Amino acid sequence: MTERVFNRFPESDFLGIDGSAQMIANAQERLKKFSGKIKILERNFNKPLWLNVVNDKFDLVCSSLTLNYLSTMRRREFFKEIFKVLKKKGTF
């Protein structure tokens, strides 16, 4: 999904976050042609501290499988956290 968005918006910068070191390694390999435009971090969305690594506001936050791995009890707070990092007219 990240590659598709990059191809559509090549001037964009990306912050990728995943809970799996293996998925991050795969993404870094696959997206190496975008090096310098993407930063990928390992964080667990089931812990609110993931938000501490986000220092920017974003135009777009997207997810493919995140919610499948998110604890049901965490979902409401997670959505609130997402909206904290979106720009005023940002999209989730």
Secondary structure as UniProt FT lines:
FT   HELIX           2..8
FT   TURN            10..11
FT   STRAND          14..18
FT   HELIX           21..30
FT   HELIX           32..34
FT   TURN            35..36
FT   STRAND          38..42
FT   TURN            45..46
FT   HELIX           48..53
FT   STRAND          58..60
FT   HELIX           66..69
FT   HELIX           72..74
FT   HELIX           75..84
FT   STRAND          86..91
//
